[in-house]
Amino acid sequence: MVAARSPQTETASKTEVADPSEERRGGPPRGLMVSALAALGVVFGDLGTSPLYTFQTVVAAGGGHFTPDVALGALSLIFWTLIVTVSVKYCLFVMRADNRGEGGILALMSLVGADSLQGRTAVFTAMGLLGAGLIYGDGVITPAISVLSALEGVNVVNSGLKPFIMPLAVAILASLFAAQRFGTARIGAAFGPIMVVWFAVIALLGLRGITLAPQVLVAVNPLVGLTFLAHSGGAGPFVLGGVFLCITGGEALYADMGHFGAGPIRLSWYGLVLPALLLSYAGQTALMVHAGAVSGNPFFELAPGWAVYPLVALSTVATVIASQSIITGSFSMTRQAMQLGWMPGLHIRQTSDQVYGQIYVPLVNGLMMIGALAITVIFRTSDRLAGAYGSAVSTTMLMTTCLLSLAMIRTWRWPLWGVAPVASLFLIVDAAFFGANLYKILDGGWLPLTLGAGIFVVMMTWRTGIDAVRADQSERGLSLQAFGELIESVPRTKGTAIFLSRQSHDAPAAVVDHIHYAGSLHEHVVAVTVEFQPRPRVPERERTRWEAMGQGLLHVTVRFGFIELPDLQAALRLINAAGQQIDLDHAIYFANRDIVTRAMRKPRMADWQRMIFAFLFRNAVKAFERFNLPPAKVVEVAREIEI
């Protein structure tokens, strides 16, 4: 018989690179100002470079017809959009809904308990997954439109260079994606100071423009924007879709909370970024009011002739930083989706032993590079690309607001009378932008929506398939009593075998299958089940839980958070320190390399879903790569799984 004993909880060593956010929680070692400076280079790249193309898009969206009323109305809408959506919604409310210090729509989804495709939270789970998929969709467009808009500044002084803009943008983007494999820890140290220069420059240019027509400051009155929308006729939704581009980087504030914390991000926003953006937009408006008509990009028209080329160079660097932020954020979100069980295991490489969050995901990087380069070549200019930009992010922001409303009720325990006015305000604004961006679908908005929907289908299919695999394993499992009777009659050989098992209850199927195949069992057997928790980190005291099952069998459960890099060897060494004697130096690891086939009776998945899942399952990263196991000591056993 297998004698089950009381489980013992032990600690395991830290399994990932030191996380500055953990140091911050014990007291910031670098100081609030230094963290705020660093946040400028990571968080605000997209928001900070939006003046390059927002007003140009707004004017084009209005049919190209310029009047002072149009300019003032657009400025008022931009001003209050930045205030309501970024300053209030994200900085004050959304960033408060952190999952133990971590942000992002997937972290928010986990915070409210939406982690299942069934039950009452299924709708909110779908919202979180769709929002995550759409971030990938717009993330492919961001590098293309940002770099193109920066380089197009040369048209202000030399239109003869126009044919070279697209090829140069392709070269810059290709170099950016190619450099990801080397990591950005060293380069990233310069991002903050460069963005300080950028925001100082656009603020000064904005002030220069305001002196031309100070009356534009009346746009701070929200009635100016509302009156414009009321009398804009059919052009209103198109203008509102252009206005939305000023906040397309708003999700980054929340997604990057884990790197810097809410305090530094808020300090950077209120202290530098918001004033600089408002001055820049006001300056562009004043220029148009003063000149009566602007043929080129009003952002570059603000600069004197001698400063255009230096401004183009600075803009290009700033847009590269913005693109880097999107790429890094995509890597982090991919890791979260993997650990939470919504994506197959992908190869992840840590590119820095000092900087937390510096990871490289080759597959994601390659797909984003192909997408960004293809979009740049196809659309060629930023004004043509503007039609494809924003539709996915507006949908994501709407999903975030819905999840935030649930967090107010479930996590913050707010009464409905307190939730209703706040949620209604955010929903009205988000719904307005969502509706306005629907007009962009035929002009290219279908592209990010299609990409996002594709990723959404992949995530839903993966979780459905994994659930089906677990159900199949559960049906094939043995009770502890039957398992005890089985191993009593099995010959034992010297050595230690460590089996990776998906089961946390009953007899480990991996061990049972090994007995059937080999007809014997090692003298010392460790069955390891890895669980990824819906929280960013698992404290060391909760890392492992072990249960001695008798006859040389030990069942170990190892827990990791959804942002941690799993290291099984480090966790198992701590069990030895607790009194167990696992010979890790000579142990052999057994992992399954399952083959998915169609169940003859009552298939658990539709045929099209199973085909996608089988492809993903077959190409998922191997166990020794994901869990940091020595490849020479890993034996993979093929099994047939019917679903």
C-alpha positions as CSV (number, residue, x, y, z in Angstrom):
1,M,0.0,0.0,0.0
2,V,1.0,3.6,-0.6
3,A,1.2,5.4,2.8
4,A,0.3,9.0,2.2
5,R,1.7,11.3,4.8
6,S,1.0,14.9,5.8
7,P,2.4,17.2,3.2
8,Q,5.3,19.3,4.1
9,T,5.8,22.8,2.9
10,E,9.4,23.9,2.2
11,T,11.1,26.8,0.6
12,A,13.0,26.9,-2.7
13,S,15.7,29.2,-3.9
14,K,14.8,32.2,-5.9
15,T,14.4,31.1,-9.5
16,E,14.7,34.2,-11.5
17,V,16.8,37.3,-12.0
18,A,16.6,39.8,-9.3
19,D,13.5,42.0,-9.7
20,P,13.9,45.7,-8.8
21,S,10.2,45.9,-8.0
22,E,10.8,43.5,-5.1
23,E,13.6,45.7,-3.8
24,R,11.2,48.6,-4.3
25,R,8.6,47.1,-2.1
26,G,11.1,46.9,0.7
27,G,12.2,50.5,0.2
28,P,13.4,52.0,-3.1
29,P,17.1,51.7,-3.4
30,R,17.4,54.1,-6.3
31,G,14.9,56.7,-5.3
32,L,11.6,57.9,-6.8
33,M,13.2,60.4,-9.2
34,V,15.6,57.8,-10.7
35,S,12.8,55.3,-11.2
36,A,10.7,58.0,-12.8
37,L,13.5,58.8,-15.2
38,A,13.8,55.2,-16.2
39,A,10.1,55.0,-16.7
40,L,10.3,57.8,-19.3
41,G,12.3,55.5,-21.5
42,V,10.1,52.5,-21.3
43,V,6.5,53.5,-20.5
44,F,6.0,56.7,-22.5
45,G,7.6,56.1,-25.8
46,D,4.3,55.6,-27.7
47,L,2.4,58.3,-25.9
48,G,5.3,60.7,-26.2
49,T,5.7,60.3,-30.0
50,S,2.0,60.6,-30.7
51,P,2.3,64.4,-31.6
52,L,4.2,63.3,-34.7
53,Y,1.0,62.0,-36.4
54,T,-2.1,62.8,-34.3
55,F,-2.9,66.3,-35.5
56,Q,-1.9,65.4,-39.1
57,T,-4.4,62.6,-38.9
58,V,-7.1,64.8,-37.4
59,V,-6.9,67.3,-40.1
60,A,-7.0,64.6,-42.8
61,A,-10.0,62.9,-41.0
62,G,-11.9,66.2,-41.2
63,G,-11.6,66.1,-45.0
64,G,-8.6,68.3,-45.1
65,H,-10.8,71.4,-44.6
66,F,-9.2,73.7,-42.1
67,T,-10.9,76.4,-40.0
68,P,-9.9,77.8,-36.6
69,D,-13.0,76.2,-35.1
70,V,-11.9,72.8,-36.3
71,A,-8.4,73.3,-34.8
72,L,-9.7,74.5,-31.5
73,G,-12.4,71.8,-31.3
74,A,-9.8,69.1,-32.0
75,L,-7.4,70.6,-29.4
76,S,-10.1,70.6,-26.8
77,L,-10.9,67.0,-27.5
78,I,-7.3,66.0,-27.3
79,F,-6.8,67.9,-24.0
80,W,-9.7,66.3,-22.3
81,T,-9.0,62.9,-23.8
82,L,-5.5,63.0,-22.2
83,I,-7.0,64.2,-18.9
84,V,-10.0,61.7,-18.6
85,T,-8.5,58.6,-20.1
86,V,-4.8,58.8,-19.1
87,S,-4.6,61.1,-16.1
88,V,-7.8,59.9,-14.4
89,K,-8.7,56.4,-15.7
90,Y,-5.3,54.9,-16.0
91,C,-3.2,56.8,-13.5
92,L,-5.8,57.0,-10.7
93,F,-8.0,54.0,-11.2
94,V,-6.6,51.3,-13.5
95,M,-3.1,51.4,-12.0
96,R,-4.7,50.9,-8.6
97,A,-6.0,47.5,-9.8
98,D,-2.6,45.9,-9.7
99,N,-2.1,42.2,-9.2
100,R,0.5,42.2,-6.4
101,G,2.5,44.9,-8.1
102,E,2.0,43.7,-11.7
103,G,-0.2,45.3,-14.3
104,G,-1.5,44.5,-17.8
105,I,-4.8,43.2,-19.0
106,L,-3.9,39.6,-18.3
107,A,-2.9,40.5,-14.8
108,L,-6.2,42.3,-14.3
109,M,-8.0,39.3,-15.7
110,S,-6.4,37.1,-13.1
111,L,-7.0,39.6,-10.4
112,V,-10.8,39.5,-10.8
113,G,-10.7,35.7,-11.0
114,A,-11.5,35.4,-14.7
115,D,-9.4,32.4,-15.6
116,S,-11.9,29.9,-17.0
117,L,-13.8,29.5,-20.3
118,Q,-16.8,28.2,-18.4
119,G,-19.0,29.7,-15.7
120,R,-20.0,33.2,-14.8
121,T,-16.5,34.7,-15.5
122,A,-16.3,33.2,-19.0
123,V,-17.3,36.6,-20.6
124,F,-14.7,38.5,-18.7
125,T,-12.1,35.9,-19.5
126,A,-12.9,36.3,-23.2
127,M,-12.6,40.1,-22.8
128,G,-9.1,39.8,-21.2
129,L,-7.9,37.4,-23.9
130,L,-9.3,39.5,-26.7
131,G,-7.7,42.6,-25.3
132,A,-4.3,40.9,-25.0
133,G,-4.6,39.6,-28.6
134,L,-5.5,43.1,-29.9
135,I,-2.4,44.6,-28.2
136,Y,-0.3,42.3,-30.3
137,G,-2.3,43.5,-33.4
138,D,-1.6,47.2,-32.8
139,G,1.8,46.5,-31.5
140,V,2.8,45.4,-35.0
141,I,1.6,48.7,-36.4
142,T,3.2,51.0,-33.8
143,P,6.8,50.7,-35.0
144,A,5.9,51.2,-38.6
145,I,3.7,54.3,-38.1
146,S,6.1,55.8,-35.6
147,V,9.3,55.5,-37.6
148,L,7.6,56.6,-40.9
149,S,6.1,59.7,-39.3
150,A,9.5,60.7,-37.8
151,L,11.4,60.3,-41.1
152,E,8.7,62.1,-43.1
153,G,9.7,65.3,-41.3
154,V,12.4,65.8,-44.0
155,N,9.6,66.6,-46.5
156,V,9.2,70.0,-44.8
157,V,12.6,71.2,-46.2
158,N,13.4,68.7,-49.0
159,S,10.6,66.8,-50.7
160,G,13.2,65.2,-53.0
161,L,14.0,62.8,-50.2
162,K,10.5,61.3,-50.1
163,P,11.3,58.2,-52.2
164,F,14.0,57.2,-49.6
165,I,11.8,57.4,-46.5
166,M,10.1,54.0,-46.8
167,P,13.4,52.0,-47.5
168,L,15.1,53.8,-44.7
169,A,12.2,53.0,-42.3
170,V,12.5,49.3,-43.3
171,A,16.2,49.4,-42.6
172,I,15.8,51.0,-39.2
173,L,13.0,48.6,-38.2
174,A,14.9,45.5,-39.4
175,S,18.0,46.6,-37.4
176,L,15.8,47.2,-34.3
177,F,14.2,43.7,-34.4
178,A,17.6,42.1,-35.2
179,A,19.2,43.7,-32.1
180,Q,16.6,42.2,-29.7
181,R,18.6,39.0,-29.3
182,F,21.5,40.9,-27.7
183,G,19.2,42.5,-25.1
184,T,18.6,46.2,-24.4
185,A,19.9,46.5,-20.9
186,R,22.8,48.8,-21.8
187,I,20.9,50.8,-24.4
188,G,18.0,51.1,-22.1
189,A,20.0,53.0,-19.6
190,A,20.1,55.9,-22.1
191,F,16.4,55.8,-23.0
192,G,15.3,57.9,-20.0
193,P,17.6,60.9,-20.6
194,I,16.9,60.8,-24.4
195,M,13.2,61.0,-23.7
196,V,13.7,63.9,-21.3
197,V,15.4,65.8,-24.1
198,W,12.5,64.8,-26.4
199,F,9.8,66.1,-24.1
200,A,11.8,69.3,-23.4
201,V,12.1,69.9,-27.2
202,I,8.4,69.3,-28.0
203,A,7.4,71.5,-25.0
204,L,9.6,74.4,-26.2
205,L,8.4,74.1,-29.8
206,G,4.8,74.1,-28.4
207,L,5.5,77.3,-26.5
208,R,7.0,78.8,-29.6
209,G,3.8,78.0,-31.5
210,I,1.5,79.3,-28.7
211,T,3.0,82.7,-28.9
212,L,1.7,83.0,-32.5
213,A,-2.0,82.6,-31.3
214,P,-2.4,82.5,-27.5
215,Q,-6.2,82.4,-28.0
216,V,-5.9,78.7,-28.5
217,L,-5.8,78.3,-24.7
218,V,-9.6,78.7,-24.6
219,A,-9.6,75.0,-25.7
220,V,-9.3,74.0,-22.1
221,N,-13.0,74.6,-21.9
222,P,-14.6,71.2,-22.6
223,L,-17.6,72.9,-24.2
224,V,-15.3,73.9,-27.1
225,G,-14.8,70.3,-28.0
226,L,-18.3,69.2,-27.4
227,T,-19.7,72.1,-29.4
228,F,-17.4,71.1,-32.3
229,L,-18.6,67.5,-32.2
230,A,-22.3,68.6,-32.1
231,H,-21.9,70.7,-35.2
232,S,-19.3,68.6,-37.1
233,G,-21.9,66.6,-39.0
234,G,-20.6,63.4,-40.6
235,A,-16.9,64.4,-40.0
236,G,-17.2,64.1,-36.2
237,P,-16.6,60.4,-35.9
238,F,-13.6,60.5,-38.2
239,V,-12.1,63.4,-36.3
240,L,-12.7,61.5,-33.0
241,G,-10.9,58.5,-34.5
242,G,-7.9,60.7,-35.2
243,V,-8.0,62.3,-31.8
244,F,-7.8,58.8,-30.3
245,L,-4.2,58.5,-31.6
246,C,-3.1,60.8,-28.8
247,I,-3.7,58.0,-26.2
248,T,-2.8,54.8,-28.1
249,G,0.1,54.2,-25.6
250,G,-2.1,54.5,-22.6
251,E,-2.2,50.7,-21.9
252,A,1.6,50.8,-21.5
253,L,1.2,52.7,-18.2
254,Y,-0.6,49.8,-16.7
255,A,1.3,47.0,-18.4
256,D,4.7,48.3,-17.2
257,M,3.7,48.8,-13.5
258,G,5.7,45.7,-12.5
259,H,8.9,47.3,-13.7
260,F,8.7,50.7,-12.0
261,G,5.6,50.9,-9.7
262,A,2.7,53.3,-9.9
263,G,4.5,56.1,-8.1
264,P,7.4,56.7,-10.6
265,I,5.0,56.4,-13.6
266,R,2.6,58.9,-12.2
267,L,5.4,61.3,-11.3
268,S,6.7,61.1,-14.9
269,W,3.3,61.6,-16.4
270,Y,2.0,64.5,-14.3
271,G,5.5,66.2,-13.9
272,L,6.8,66.1,-17.5
273,V,5.0,64.0,-20.1
274,L,1.4,65.5,-19.8
275,P,2.6,69.2,-19.8
276,A,4.9,68.5,-22.7
277,L,2.2,66.8,-24.8
278,L,-0.4,69.6,-24.0
279,L,2.1,72.3,-25.0
280,S,3.0,70.5,-28.2
281,Y,-0.6,70.0,-29.3
282,A,-1.5,73.6,-28.4
283,G,1.5,74.9,-30.3
284,Q,0.5,72.9,-33.4
285,T,-3.1,74.3,-33.1
286,A,-1.8,77.9,-32.7
287,L,0.4,77.4,-35.8
288,M,-2.6,76.4,-37.9
289,V,-4.8,79.2,-36.5
290,H,-2.0,81.7,-37.3
291,A,-1.1,80.5,-40.7
292,G,-4.7,79.7,-41.8
293,A,-3.5,76.6,-43.6
294,V,-0.7,74.1,-43.2
295,S,0.3,71.8,-46.1
296,G,2.7,69.6,-44.2
297,N,2.9,67.9,-40.8
298,P,2.2,70.7,-38.3
299,F,4.6,69.1,-35.8
300,F,7.6,69.7,-38.0
301,E,6.2,73.1,-39.3
302,L,6.7,74.4,-35.7
303,A,10.4,74.1,-36.0
304,P,12.6,76.7,-37.7
305,G,14.2,75.6,-41.0
306,W,17.6,75.0,-39.5
307,A,16.2,72.7,-36.8
308,V,14.2,70.4,-39.0
309,Y,17.0,67.9,-39.7
310,P,18.1,67.6,-36.0
311,L,14.4,67.3,-35.0
312,V,14.0,64.5,-37.5
313,A,17.0,62.7,-36.0
314,L,15.7,63.2,-32.5
315,S,12.2,62.0,-33.6
316,T,13.6,58.9,-35.2
317,V,15.5,58.0,-32.0
318,A,12.3,58.6,-29.9
319,T,10.2,56.4,-32.2
320,V,12.8,53.7,-32.0
321,I,12.5,53.9,-28.2
322,A,8.7,53.8,-28.6
323,S,9.0,50.7,-30.8
324,Q,11.4,49.1,-28.3
325,S,8.8,49.6,-25.6
326,I,6.1,47.8,-27.6
327,I,8.4,44.9,-28.4
328,T,9.5,44.5,-24.8
329,G,5.9,44.7,-23.7
330,S,5.0,41.9,-26.1
331,F,7.7,39.7,-24.8
332,S,6.4,40.2,-21.2
333,M,2.8,39.6,-22.1
334,T,3.8,36.4,-23.9
335,R,5.4,35.1,-20.8
336,Q,2.4,36.0,-18.7
337,A,0.1,34.2,-21.2
338,M,2.3,31.1,-21.1
339,Q,2.5,30.8,-17.4
340,L,-1.3,31.4,-17.0
341,G,-1.9,28.5,-19.5
342,W,-3.2,30.5,-22.4
343,M,-0.3,30.0,-24.8
344,P,2.0,27.0,-25.6
345,G,5.5,27.0,-24.1
346,L,7.8,29.2,-26.2
347,H,11.6,29.5,-26.0
348,I,12.4,32.5,-23.7
349,R,15.9,33.7,-23.1
350,Q,17.0,36.0,-20.3
351,T,19.2,38.7,-21.9
352,S,20.5,40.3,-18.7
353,D,21.6,39.0,-15.4
354,Q,21.0,42.4,-13.8
355,V,17.8,43.9,-15.3
356,Y,14.5,42.3,-14.5
357,G,12.2,41.9,-17.4
358,Q,14.9,41.8,-20.0
359,I,13.8,38.7,-21.9
360,Y,13.9,37.7,-25.6
361,V,11.2,35.6,-27.3
362,P,12.6,34.6,-30.7
363,L,9.3,33.5,-32.3
364,V,7.3,36.6,-31.2
365,N,10.2,38.9,-32.3
366,G,10.3,37.2,-35.7
367,L,6.6,37.4,-36.3
368,M,6.4,41.0,-35.2
369,M,9.4,41.9,-37.5
370,I,7.7,40.3,-40.5
371,G,4.5,42.1,-39.7
372,A,6.0,45.5,-39.2
373,L,8.2,45.3,-42.3
374,A,5.3,44.1,-44.5
375,I,3.0,46.9,-43.2
376,T,5.7,49.5,-43.9
377,V,6.2,48.3,-47.4
378,I,2.5,48.0,-48.2
379,F,1.3,51.3,-46.7
380,R,4.5,53.3,-47.4
381,T,3.4,56.5,-45.6
382,S,2.2,57.3,-42.1
383,D,-1.0,59.0,-43.2
384,R,-2.1,55.9,-45.1
385,L,-1.2,53.8,-42.1
386,A,-3.2,56.0,-39.7
387,G,-6.4,54.4,-40.9
388,A,-5.2,51.0,-39.6
389,Y,-4.0,52.4,-36.3
390,G,-6.0,52.6,-33.1
391,S,-9.0,50.3,-33.8
392,A,-7.5,47.5,-31.8
393,V,-6.3,49.6,-28.9
394,S,-9.7,51.3,-28.6
395,T,-11.2,47.8,-28.2
396,T,-8.6,46.8,-25.6
397,M,-9.3,50.0,-23.6
398,L,-13.0,49.1,-23.6
399,M,-12.2,45.6,-22.4
400,T,-10.0,47.1,-19.7
401,T,-12.8,49.3,-18.4
402,C,-15.2,46.3,-18.2
403,L,-12.6,44.3,-16.2
404,L,-11.9,47.4,-14.0
405,S,-15.6,47.7,-13.2
406,L,-15.6,44.0,-12.0
407,A,-12.4,44.7,-10.0
408,M,-14.2,47.6,-8.2
409,I,-17.0,45.3,-7.2
410,R,-15.0,42.1,-6.4
411,T,-11.6,43.3,-5.3
412,W,-12.2,46.8,-3.9
413,R,-15.7,45.9,-2.5
414,W,-17.2,49.2,-3.7
415,P,-21.0,49.5,-3.5
416,L,-22.8,49.7,-6.8
417,W,-23.8,53.3,-6.3
418,G,-20.0,54.1,-6.1
419,V,-19.1,52.0,-9.1
420,A,-21.9,53.2,-11.4
421,P,-20.8,56.9,-12.0
422,V,-17.1,56.1,-12.4
423,A,-17.6,53.1,-14.7
424,S,-20.3,54.9,-16.7
425,L,-17.9,57.9,-17.4
426,F,-15.1,55.6,-18.6
427,L,-17.5,53.4,-20.6
428,I,-19.0,56.4,-22.4
429,V,-15.6,57.7,-23.4
430,D,-14.3,54.3,-24.4
431,A,-17.5,53.5,-26.3
432,A,-17.3,56.8,-28.2
433,F,-13.7,56.1,-29.3
434,F,-14.6,52.4,-30.1
435,G,-17.4,53.6,-32.3
436,A,-15.3,56.2,-34.0
437,N,-12.6,53.7,-34.8
438,L,-15.1,51.3,-36.4
439,Y,-15.0,53.7,-39.4
440,K,-11.4,52.8,-39.9
441,I,-12.0,49.1,-40.5
442,L,-12.3,49.5,-44.3
443,D,-9.3,51.8,-44.4
444,G,-7.0,49.3,-42.7
445,G,-8.5,48.9,-39.3
446,W,-9.3,45.3,-40.3
447,L,-5.6,44.4,-40.1
448,P,-4.8,44.7,-36.4
449,L,-8.3,43.4,-35.6
450,T,-7.7,40.3,-37.7
451,L,-4.3,39.8,-36.1
452,G,-5.7,40.2,-32.7
453,A,-8.6,37.9,-33.4
454,G,-6.2,35.2,-34.7
455,I,-4.2,35.3,-31.5
456,F,-7.4,35.2,-29.5
457,V,-8.4,32.0,-31.3
458,V,-5.0,30.5,-30.6
459,M,-5.2,31.2,-26.9
460,M,-8.8,29.9,-26.6
461,T,-7.9,26.8,-28.6
462,W,-4.8,26.1,-26.5
463,R,-6.6,26.3,-23.2
464,T,-9.4,24.1,-24.5
465,G,-6.9,21.5,-25.7
466,I,-4.9,21.5,-22.5
467,D,-8.1,20.9,-20.5
468,A,-9.0,18.0,-22.8
469,V,-5.5,16.5,-22.3
470,R,-5.9,16.7,-18.6
471,A,-9.3,15.1,-18.7
472,D,-7.9,12.3,-20.8
473,Q,-5.0,11.8,-18.3
474,S,-7.4,11.8,-15.4
475,E,-9.5,9.1,-16.9
476,R,-6.4,6.9,-17.4
477,G,-5.1,7.5,-13.8
478,L,-5.1,5.0,-10.9
479,S,-6.2,5.5,-7.4
480,L,-3.5,5.5,-4.7
481,Q,-4.6,2.1,-3.5
482,A,-4.4,0.5,-6.9
483,F,-1.1,2.3,-7.6
484,G,0.4,0.9,-4.3
485,E,-0.6,-2.6,-5.3
486,L,1.0,-2.1,-8.7
487,I,4.4,-1.0,-7.5
488,E,4.7,-3.7,-4.9
489,S,5.1,-6.2,-7.7
490,V,7.4,-4.1,-9.9
491,P,11.2,-4.8,-9.9
492,R,13.2,-1.9,-8.7
493,T,16.5,-0.7,-10.2
494,K,19.2,1.5,-8.6
495,G,19.1,5.2,-9.2
496,T,16.8,8.2,-9.1
497,A,14.1,9.0,-11.6
498,I,12.3,12.3,-11.7
499,F,9.0,12.4,-13.6
500,L,7.2,15.5,-14.8
501,S,3.5,15.0,-14.3
502,R,0.5,17.1,-15.1
503,Q,-1.5,15.5,-12.3
504,S,-1.6,16.9,-8.8
505,H,-4.0,14.2,-7.4
506,D,-4.2,10.4,-7.5
507,A,-1.3,8.4,-8.9
508,P,1.0,10.2,-11.3
509,A,0.1,9.0,-14.9
510,A,3.7,9.5,-16.0
511,V,5.0,6.9,-13.5
512,V,2.2,4.5,-14.3
513,D,2.9,4.7,-18.0
514,H,6.7,4.2,-17.3
515,I,5.9,1.0,-15.4
516,H,3.8,-0.4,-18.2
517,Y,6.5,0.4,-20.8
518,A,9.6,-0.5,-18.9
519,G,8.3,-3.2,-16.6
520,S,10.5,-1.8,-13.8
521,L,10.9,1.3,-11.6
522,H,13.9,3.1,-10.1
523,E,14.6,2.7,-6.5
524,H,14.0,6.4,-5.8
525,V,11.1,8.1,-7.7
526,V,10.1,11.8,-7.6
527,A,6.9,12.9,-9.4
528,V,7.0,16.6,-10.0
529,T,3.9,18.7,-10.8
530,V,4.5,22.3,-11.8
531,E,1.7,24.7,-11.1
532,F,1.6,28.3,-12.3
533,Q,-0.3,30.5,-10.0
534,P,-2.6,33.5,-11.0
535,R,-0.3,35.9,-9.2
536,P,3.0,37.4,-10.4
537,R,5.3,35.8,-7.8
538,V,5.2,32.9,-5.3
539,P,7.0,33.6,-2.0
540,E,9.9,31.2,-1.3
541,R,8.1,29.7,1.7
542,E,5.3,28.6,-0.6
543,R,7.5,27.5,-3.5
544,T,7.3,23.7,-2.9
545,R,5.1,21.2,-1.3
546,W,6.1,17.6,-1.0
547,E,4.3,14.4,0.0
548,A,6.1,11.1,0.8
549,M,3.9,8.4,-0.6
550,G,5.9,5.4,0.6
551,Q,8.0,2.8,-1.2
552,G,10.6,5.3,-2.3
553,L,8.0,7.6,-4.1
554,L,7.9,11.3,-3.4
555,H,5.3,13.6,-5.0
556,V,6.4,17.3,-5.2
557,T,4.3,20.2,-6.3
558,V,6.3,23.3,-7.4
559,R,4.6,26.6,-7.8
560,F,5.7,29.6,-9.9
561,G,4.1,33.0,-10.5
562,F,3.1,34.1,-13.9
563,I,6.1,36.3,-14.5
564,E,8.8,34.0,-13.0
565,L,11.3,32.0,-14.9
566,P,10.8,28.4,-13.7
567,D,13.9,26.5,-12.4
568,L,13.1,23.0,-11.2
569,Q,16.5,22.1,-10.1
570,A,16.8,25.1,-7.8
571,A,13.4,24.2,-6.3
572,L,14.3,20.5,-5.7
573,R,17.6,21.4,-4.1
574,L,15.7,23.1,-1.3
575,I,13.8,19.9,-0.6
576,N,17.1,18.2,0.1
577,A,17.8,20.9,2.6
578,A,14.6,19.9,4.3
579,G,15.7,16.4,4.9
580,Q,15.0,14.5,1.7
581,Q,17.8,12.8,-0.2
582,I,17.2,13.4,-3.9
583,D,20.4,12.6,-5.9
584,L,20.0,15.5,-8.4
585,D,23.6,15.1,-9.7
586,H,22.8,11.6,-11.1
587,A,19.0,11.7,-11.5
588,I,17.3,11.0,-14.8
589,Y,14.4,13.2,-15.8
590,F,11.5,11.7,-17.7
591,A,9.1,14.0,-19.7
592,N,6.3,13.1,-22.0
593,R,6.3,14.1,-25.7
594,D,2.6,13.5,-26.3
595,I,1.0,13.0,-29.7
596,V,-2.6,14.3,-30.1
597,T,-5.0,12.2,-32.0
598,R,-8.8,12.2,-32.5
599,A,-10.8,10.3,-30.0
600,M,-12.9,7.6,-31.7
601,R,-15.8,8.2,-29.3
602,K,-17.1,11.6,-28.2
603,P,-14.2,13.8,-29.4
604,R,-13.5,16.6,-26.8
605,M,-12.7,19.2,-29.5
606,A,-14.0,20.2,-32.9
607,D,-11.8,18.9,-35.8
608,W,-10.5,22.4,-36.8
609,Q,-9.6,23.2,-33.1
610,R,-7.8,19.9,-32.7
611,M,-5.8,20.5,-35.8
612,I,-4.6,23.9,-34.5
613,F,-4.0,22.5,-31.0
614,A,-2.1,19.5,-32.3
615,F,0.2,21.8,-34.3
616,L,0.8,24.0,-31.3
617,F,1.3,21.1,-28.9
618,R,3.8,19.4,-31.3
619,N,5.9,22.6,-31.6
620,A,5.7,23.8,-28.0
621,V,9.1,24.2,-26.3
622,K,10.5,21.1,-24.7
623,A,10.4,20.5,-21.0
624,F,14.1,20.8,-20.4
625,E,14.2,24.2,-22.1
626,R,11.2,25.6,-20.2
627,F,12.2,24.3,-16.8
628,N,16.0,24.8,-17.0
629,L,16.8,21.0,-16.9
630,P,20.1,19.5,-18.2
631,P,19.3,18.2,-21.8
632,A,21.7,15.3,-21.4
633,K,19.7,13.9,-18.5
634,V,16.2,14.2,-20.0
635,V,14.4,11.3,-21.6
636,E,11.3,12.1,-23.6
637,V,8.6,9.4,-23.9
638,A,6.1,9.6,-26.7
639,R,2.5,8.9,-25.8
640,E,-0.8,9.0,-27.8
641,I,-3.4,11.3,-26.3
642,E,-7.0,11.0,-27.6
643,I,-9.1,14.1,-27.4
